[in-house]
Amino acid sequence: MSTTVRNLNPVAGALALAFASFASTSVMAEEQEAQAEKSKMEAITVTATKRSQVIYEVPIAMSAFSGDDLDSQGISDITDVGKFVPNLNITGFSAGHNSSANPFIRGIGLQDHLITTDPGVSVYVDGVYLGRQVGQNWNLANIERIEVLRGPQGTLYGRNSIGGAINIITKQPDQAAVTKVSAEVGTRGRLKGSIFTNQAVTEDLAFNFNIGFNRRGGIGEFVNLPNAEYDVGENQEFHGRVSVKYNASEDLRFVFTADANDGEGGTRPYTTLIDELPNGRLYQNGLRNEQTTADPYDNATSTMETSTVSNKANGVSLTAEYDINPDFGTKFIFSKRSSEYKAGLDDDSTAVALDHYPERGTADQTSVELQLTGYLGRADFVTGVYWFNEEGSNRQDSSEASFDGGPTKLELDQETTSRAVFVNVGYDATDDLRISGGVRYTEDEKSASTNVFDPVGTIYSSRQWDEISWELAANYTFENGLNWYGTVQTGYQSGQFPARPYFLIGQFFGAGGFDNPDAAAIVRANNAFLASDNISAINYETGFKGQLTDDFSMSLAFFNTEYEDLPYQVNVVTDAGFDTNNLIVEQTSRGVEFESTYYVTDNFTLHSSFGFMDVDVQEQEGVKPVAPLTPEWTASISPSYEFGLSNGATITTRLDISYRDDMYGEPSSDPRRMTQIDSRTTTNFDISYAPANANWDISLYGRNIFDERYDDARLNTGDYILVIKSNDASEFGVRYKATF
């Protein structure tokens, strides 16, 4: 991992170091220069504010991972990033899919994957916002760095970033001729390989591309499906990406990128608890826990359609940069993406065909952004306009042979159009004090339709919103190298339509049942398929970050974030179907985050991180909700040691330990709902051997070496408890890398 201040020593020691450095007498400029020359660290440059800055100078809490460090930490996909960033938890469980990633930052994330719901944490790839987080290309090949921004980012990143934002930046083509090959073979059927090459065609034209394959075997069996194509949790994916850069002149540059992925596998592991709710519908229909499987990682379904998942995604983007003069420049980003997936669960987890919900979804998006950047004396600015359009659908219906939704089904369609204009200005009041601020105005429009019951038919609805987001920040650099910052940020999440509006039936059919001849007309006349208000957030944050000595860097953040009109999804099952209701609450999240990098000796490095968060949610309808999938404590520690051998070769050893406190799988903390998820500690190791003056290295690795099994999510439907298990079993293997 790079020196991106993302890991932690013990908190007390860190606080003492930070404030001792703050209070100490500053060194002379000549001493600073001498210290910089002998420093083992190189501060990473990031683009979190849409301008290049050293990470210490960015007035927000953020972590950054270089591409070279992802492998050594055992980070094989974006879900693993959530193990090493304070107050970040990333799960993957949408509809039993293996390709989904649901980030939760500071208690905010995505509780559902359906097209009418939006994430609270935005994900960007090379400046392109990903509207959907299922079916996308989540492989981490060809990565320059990953930036995790914590707290609302509404001014520069717009809607759906009230928890934070994740930036994935890939490697741009340049003039260097390089080819990299990597291969990985391990237990649990791991087979992974990729080829990356960067080549210059002329002085003005260069390209790079990578192509790869990644396979991991299953973690359980479909005990009643001997002909199942895949085991539980098995997945495989092909992926590729090509990028071409053309320097039309000294001032004008174009980058064209295309990527695609194609994956499939077995449904991720899950099980159902039936006996715990004896009044539930499954128990009343004679089902019991023993009719599931003794091993929760096996699956007892007898329906082939709920045993497989698939995902495809592809996209193109064009980025053009033009330097108007030495002080002003423009940037244009166009992107078009499509994704689709098939998944679904057999919710009863038995061989009985009672609750089978195969599902398929699609999403197509187009986005355009135009930026103008510049310098005016001691001031600099970023301003621009943004346009985004997405069309998508979800289907659960009788066209699937195994669908068993009773008299109901689920059809959702939605088109979203978002327009925004923004400006962010920074001013260097002195050489040490910088003040910045920004504002963004956004207009959103959504048109949605749903059909959950054929006698009612399709119901249409639409709504428009607008929102102003703003931020103010200041950061001051002390002579000892420590940076202080204070920030007030706002953000918002777009209003949304209900995910599963079965309440339309339950509300109006009532005791008359599904045969009530007047109910359908009543439902259509009283359209309850209405969208919620925008969620708004305001965050107050202060912190310190910087390289305090030639061998120690750190960041420390204190935050308090207030949310209004925050919908918490509460799930129940009625005779009409699976009903998802929104509780509209107010929430306050406050906490502390600390990260550090410490070079103990020339050969021994210690990275560490720590996060604590307290979340207070307003009580609603007699229920005291809690933030779902949000651990109170998060921590990681990563020692590494480099041995030099007499023949000039090096051996680098690394250990990565991650801790996530217990949490709740859904918003209700009612102990009778039995949705608490236990704490977990996972451990990775990496031992790498690099010969002297060679172009290759080989590593022994272990991921989750103690085979910590844990739950990704728990949902109480009122009739049963759905337990989504992690797909993160232990794995040991060998990795080979060569550069030519």
N, C-alpha and C positions, 0 to 999 in steps of 0.2 A: 504493500500500500504506500502511496506517496505521502509526502509531508503535508497533508491537507487537514491537519488538526482534527482527526476524527476518532482518536482513541484516548483512553483515560488512565491516569494514575488514581490512587485513592483520593476521594473528594477533598478530604481535609488537607492533605498535602498540596493538592492543586490550588485550593483557595489560598493557602499560606504563600505558595510560590507567586501566585498572581498578584496578591496585594502587597507582598514584600517587594516585588519588582516595581509595582506602581509607586510605592513610597520611597524607593531607594534613590540615591543621588545619581543623576544621569552621567553616563560616560561621555568623554570628549569625542568629537567627530572622528578624529584619527583612530581612536580605539574602536569605534564602531566599524570603520572600514577594515581594520585589521581582523576584527571578529568575523566580519562577513567573509573575508578571504579564507578563513580556516573553518567556516561553518560547514557542517555535514549536510545541511538542509538546503533544499531549493523550493521556495514557496511556489505553489501551483498558480497558474493564471486561469481564471474562470470567466464565464460570460453570463453570470446570473442576472446582471442588470442590463443585458443586451449591449454591453460594452466590455472590453477586456480590462480586468482588474486583478491585482493580486488578491488572493482569497482573504487575507487579513484585512483588506480595505473595504470589503463588502459589508454594509451595515445591516446584515441579517444573519441569523443562525443558519449555517449550511455545512454540509460535508461533501467531500469530493473524492472519487476513486479514479486512479489512473488505470488505463487498460492493461498495463503490464502487471498490475498488482491483483487483478481479479482472479487469475488462475491460482496464484500462490495462496490466496485466502480461501480457496475452495468455493469461490462464488461461480456457480455454473449457470445461474439464471437470475433474473431480477428479484425473484422471491428471496434469494439468499442475501441480497443487499440489506434487507430488513433486519438481518441479524446483527449488524455492526454499526447502525446509526441510532443515536439516542432518540427515544420516543417515536421510533418508527417500527411498525409491524406490518409485514406484507404476507397475506395469505392467498391461497388459490383454491377456490371451491365452487365457482359458479356453475350450477347445473351439473355438478360432478365432473367438470371439465379439467383437463390437465394444462391447458394453455392460458388460463386466466391468471391475472395478478391483481390483487385488491390491496393497494397501499392504504394504511391508516397512519396519519401523522398527527400527533398531539390530539388523538381522540376523534379525528375526522377522516372518513374514507367513503368507500362504496359498499352499501349494504345489499345491493341487488344489481343484477347484470342486465336486466331487461331494457329495451330501447327507450322507455319513457323515464328512466332514471339516469342521473348524471353523477359522475364521481366528484368527491370533495377534494381530491388530490389530482392535479393535472399532470399528464405525462407528455413530454415533447421529445421528438427525435429530430435533431438538426433543425430546430426551430419550428417544426411542424407538430401541431397539437393532435393527439390521438383521441378522437371522440369516444371510441369504444375500447375496452380493455379485455375483451374476450376475442380470441381468434387472431390477435395481432402477432407480429414477429418479435418474440421476447428473447431470442438468442443474443448473446453478448459477444459475438464475433466482430472484429474490425472496429473496436471501441477505442476512442481517444480518451474519454473520461466520462464519468457519471457524476452529476451534481444533484444533491438532495437539498432543496430549499425548504426550511421549516417555517410555518406561519403563513398567514394570508399573503398572496402575491397578486392581488387584484389589479394593481396599476399596470404592470408590465406583462402579466400573464393572463389577466382577464378572468372570465367566468370559470367556475368550478376549480378554483385553487384556494379555497378557504382554509384547507389544512396545510397546503404547501404545493410544491411542484417538484417533479423529477425531470431533469434534463439528461438525455442520452446524446452524446456528441460522438459521431463517427470520424474516422480518419479521412481527411481530405487528400485528394491526389496532389502530388508534388513532383519535383524533378529527381528525387532519389529512386534509384533502381534497387528494389528489394523484393524478395519473395520469402514468405514465411509458411512453414508447414507444421502442423501440430496433429498429434494423434493421441488418443486416450483409450485404454482398455482396462476394465475393472470388473469387480464383482457385481452381482445383480444385472448381469448382461450389458454392462456399459460398453458402448462402442461409439467413439466420437472422433471425428476427423474434420479438418478444415484446411483450405489453401487460401492464402492471401498474397496478392502481388500488386505492386505499385510500379508503374513504368512511365517514362517520359517518351512521347512520340516525337515531339519537336520541343523547341525552347518554350513554346506557348501552349502546348497541348500535352496533357498527362491524364492517366486513368489509373484506377485501382479496382479490383474486384475480389470478392471472396465467395467461396462456395463451401458448404459444409453439410455434414450429416451427424445427427445426434440420436442415439438410442439408449433407452434404459429399460430393463426388464421389469416384470411385475412384482407386486408385493403380496399378492393373494390370488386365489382361484375363484372362478365362477363355478361353484360346486354342482349346480344343476344344468350347466351348459357345457357339456364335454366338447362341443364343436366350436366354442367361442374362439374368435380370431385372435383375441388378445387376452392376457391376464389382467387382473385388477391392478390399476396403476401403471401398466406398461405404456410406453409412448415412444414414438420415433418421429423425426422431423428432418426434412430437407430444407435448406435455406440458402439464399444467394443474394448478393448485392453488388451492383456495379455503379461506379461514379466516374464521371468525366469532367475535367476542369480545363477550360479554355480561356487563356488570357488574350482577349481581343486586342487590347492595347495596354499601355502602362496603367491606365486608369479604369479599364473595364474588364471584369472577370465574370465568367459563367461557370456554374457547377450544375450538372444534370445527374440525377441519381434515380435508379430503379431498384426495387427489392421485391422479393417474394418468398413465401414459405408455404409448406404443405406438410401438415402433421396429422397423425391419427394414433389411436391407442385404445386402451381399456379405460372404463370409468374409474375415476379416482376412488380410493377406499372410503367407505362410509357404512354405517349401520343404524338400526332403529331400536330405540328402547320403548317397549310396548307395556310391559307389566307395571312400570312406574306410574302409568296413568290408567288405572282400571276403569275409569269412566269414559275413556276415549273410544273412538269409533273402532279402531283396530282391535282393541281388547274385547269390545262388545260383539265384534264379528268372529270371536273365537281364536284370534291370533295371540301368540305368546312369544316371549323372548327366545325360547328354545327353537322356534321355527325360523329364526334368522340363522346365524352361524356361530359356532363356539369361538372361532377366531374372528374378531371384528374386521380383519383385513381380507377375509374371504367374503363372497357375496352369494346369496341364495336365490337371486332372481332366476326365473325360468323364461324370461323374455329377452330375446337376442337384441332387440332394438335399444334396450337400456344398458347394454354391456359395452358399447363402443362409443367413442367420441372422435371428432375430426375437426380440423380447423385449416382454413386457407386465408391468406392475406397477400395483397400486392399493392404496390404504390409507386408513383413517380413524383419527383419534385424538381423544380428548377429554381436556382438561386442566382441572382445577378447583383453584382456590386459595382458601383460606379463612384469614383473619386472625383467630385466636382472640382475641387481644388484641395490644397493641403489641409484645409480646415473643415471642409464639408464633404459628406458622402451620402450615398443612398444605397439601400438594400431592398431587393424585391424577392419574395418567396412565394412560389406557387406550388401547390401540392394537390394530388388526387389519389385517394386510397379506397380500397374495397376490402371487405373481410366477410367471412361467413363461417359458421360453425354448426355442428350437430352434436347434441349431448342429451342429457336427460337422466332422471332417476326413477328407480322403482322404490317409491318412498316407504312401502311396507317392509322392504328388505326380506321378503319371503318368496316362496314359489307361488303363492296365491296371487292371482291377477286382481288386485284391489286398487292400488294407487300407482299406476304406471304413467309417467309423463315424459315421453320422448320429446325433445325440443330442437328446433332449428332457428337460427337467427342470421340476419344479414345487416350490413351497414355499408353505405357508400358516402364518402365525404369529399368535399372540395374546399380548399382554403386559399386565401390570398392575403399577403401582408406586404405593405410598403413602408419602409422606414427612412427617416432622414436624420442623420447624426451630424454633429458639428461642435466646434469650439469657438467661443467668443471671449477672448481674453482669458480671464480666470474661470469662466463658466463653460460648461459643456452640456449638451442636451441629446436626448433621443426622443423623436416624435414619430407618429405613424398612424396608419389606418389599417383596419383588419376586417375581413369578411370570411364567414364560415357557413357552410351548408352541409347538412347531413340528412340522409333518408335511410330509414331502417325499419326492420320488422322482426317480430318474434311469433312463432307458431307452436302451439300444442293443440292438436286436434285429431279427429278420427282418421285422417289420411295416413297416420302411422298405425300399423296393424296392432301395435301393443298398447295404444293409448287407452287409458281407463280413467277418464275424468268424470264418469257418471254422465249426467245430462248436460254438463258444461264443457267448455273448451276455453282456449285462450288464443285470441288473435289481436295483436298489437301492431299498429303502424304509426310512424311519426316522422315528420319533417321539421327540422330545426334550422332557422337562419339567424345568424348573429352578426351584428355590425358594431364596430367600435372605432374610436379615435382616442389617442393617448399621447401624453407628453411627460417626460421626466427630465428634470434639470438639476445639475450639480454645480456648486460654486465653491471654489477654494478660497475661503475667507482669509486664511493665512496659509503658510506652508504646512501647518500641522492640523488645521481645522477645516473640515469640509462639511457643507450643508447641502442637502438634496431634498427634492420633493417631486411629486408627480400627481397626475390626475388622469382618469380614464372614464369615458362615457360610452355606455354599451346599450344597444337595443337588441332585444331577443324576441323572436316570434316562433311559436310552436303550433303545428297543426297535427292532431292525433286522432286516431279512431280505434275502436275496440269492439270486438264481438266475443262475449263470453257465454252466450246462450242463444241458440238459433231462433227461437220464437221472438226474441227481442230484436235480433238483427244487429247491424252495425250502427254504433253511435259515434258521432263526430263531435269534435270540440277543438277550439283554438284559443290562444291567448297571447298577448304581447306584454313585455316587461321592458323597463329601462332602469339603469342603475349608474350611479357615479361612485367610482372607487378613487381613493386618494391615499397618499402616504407622505410623511415628513420624517427626515432622518438627519442625524449628525454623527460624524465620527472624528475623533481627535487622536493623533499619534504623539505619544510621549517620546522623549529623547532616548529612553531605554528600549524603544522598539515596540512597546505595548500599545495596542489600539483600543480605544473605548468607543462604543457606539450606543446610540439611543434611537429607537424607531417607533413610530406609530403608523400602523398599516391597516387598511381596510380591504375587504374583499367580499365577494358574494358568489353563491351557488344559484344557478338558474332554477326558477320554479319548475315543478314537474307534475305530470299526470300520474294517477295511481298505477302501480305496477300490475296488480291483479285485482281488477275491480269487480269481484264477485259480490261485493256488497250491493251492487245494483240489483241483483236478484233477491238477496236476503232482505233488503230494505223494503222492497215493493211487493214481492210475492207473498211474504209473510205466511200466515197459517193456511192460505189458500193453496199452497204448494205450486208445483210447476204447471198444474193444469188450470190455474186460475185464468179464465178467459180475458179478464180485464188487465191483468198484471203487465203484459207486454206494452200495452198502450200507455199505462201509467208510467212505466220506466222511461219510455221515450219522451213523454211529455214533461217529465221531471228529471231531465238529464243531470245525473249526479257525477258524471265523468268530468270533474273539474280539476284544474291545475292549482297547485299551491302557490303561495307568494315566494318571492326570492328569499333566500337565506342570506343574512348579512352578518359580517364579522368585523370586529375591530380588535387589534392586537397591540398591546403595549409591551415593549421589549427593550432591554438594555443588556450589555455584555462587554466582555473584554476578549481580545484575541491578538495573537502575535507570536513572534519568535523572541522569547525572553533572553535566551543565551544561545551560544553556538550549538547547543545540543538539546534544547528543550523548546517546544512550541505548544501552544494550548489555545483553546477557546472556551469561553464560559458565557452562558446566556441565561437570563431570567425573563420569563414571559407571563403575561396575563391576557387571555383572549376571551372576549365575550361574543356569544352568538345569539341571534334572534331569529325566530320563525324557523327553527331547526326541526325538520321532520324526522322522527324516529319510527322505524317500521316495526310494527307489531303484527305477528302472523298468527292466525287462527284458522282452523278447518271447520267448516259448517257443512250442512247437507248440500249447499250450493257449490262448494268447492273450497279451494285454498284461498283465504282472504288475507290480503296485506293492507293494513290500515296505517295511516300516518298520524302519530301524536306530534303536535306542534309544540315545541318546548323552547325555553331559554337555557343556555348552557354557559358555564364559565370554566375555562381550563387554565390552570396555572402550574408552573413548574420550573425546573432548572435542568440545564444540559451542559455537559462538560466533555471535552475531547482533548487528547494530548498525544504528542509524539516525543519520546525521550530516548536519546542515544546514550545509554548507560556507559558503554565503552565504544571503541572504534568498531567492534564486532557485534555488540549486543544492543538491540533496539527494542523498545517497548512501546506499543500502541495500546491505547485504552479509551473507553467511552463510558459515559454514565448518563442516565436520564431518570428524572422523577417527575411525576405528573399527578395532580389532584384535580378531578373533574366533578363539578357540582351541577346536576341537572334538575331543573324545576320539576316538582311533582305534578303529575297530570292524571286526572280521573282515578285518584287513589293509588296510583302506581308511581313509585320513585325510580325513574329510569336511571341507567348507568350508561357510560360510553361503551359501546360494544367493541370487542377485539382490540382493547386498549389496556395494556399492562401498566400498572402503577410504577413499576421499577423496570428499567432496562439497563443492561451493562454488557461490556465486552472487554476482553484483554487479549493482546496478541504479542507475545514475545517472539523474537527471531534472533538467531545467532548464526554468524558466518565463520566457517573454519577455512583457513588457508592451508593447503597441503604443500609438502616440500617440492612437488613437481609443478607447482603453479596452479593446480586445479583448486576449485572452491566447492565447499559443501555448505549449503544454506538450509537451516532448519527453521521451521515456523510452526507455532501452535496458535490456534484461534478458538477462543472460548466465548460463547455467547449465552446470555441469560435473558429470559423474558418471564416476568412475573405472571401470576395467575390473572385471569381476566374473564369477562363474560362474553358468551357467544352471541348474545342479542341484547337489546337495550334494557330488559327487565332484570332487576337484581333480586326478585322474589325467590327465596331459596327453594320453594316448592317447584319452581320451573326447571330446576336442575340443569341450568345452562352454564355453570361455571367451568372454565377450562383451567386445568392445573398448570403450574409454572413448569418451565423446561430449561434445561441447559444442554447445549450442543457443542461438540468439540471437533475441530478439524485439525489435521496436521499435514505438513508438506516438507519433504526432504529432497532437495534438489542438488544434483551434481553437474558441474560445468567444468570441462577440461580447460587447461590453459590454451589460450589463442585458438579455441575451437568455435565453430559457428552453431553448436548444438548444446542442448542440456537435456537431462533426463531426471524425472522426479518420481518419487513414491508418494502417494497421497492417501489420505483417509478423510472421509466426510462423515460427520455424525458417528464417530468411531465407537461410541458406547451404545449405539442403536437406541437413542432416546425416541420413544414413540409418544406422540402427542396429538391433540385434537386441533384441527384448523378452525372449526366453528361448531356451534351447537344451537339448534333452533327448536323451540317448543311450539308446536302447532296447535296445542289444545287437545289433540288426539294421540300424539306420540312425540317423542323427542328424536330429532334427526341429528346424528353425530357424524360430522364430516372429519375423517381422520387425515393426518398429514401423509404425504407420499415421500417422506424424508427418512428412509431407512438408512442404515449404515452402508458404506461403500468404501472399498479399498482398491487401488489400482496403480497403474503406471502411466505417466504422461511424457511424451517426447516432443520437443520443439527444436526446429532448425531454422536458421536464417541464411539466405543466400544473397 
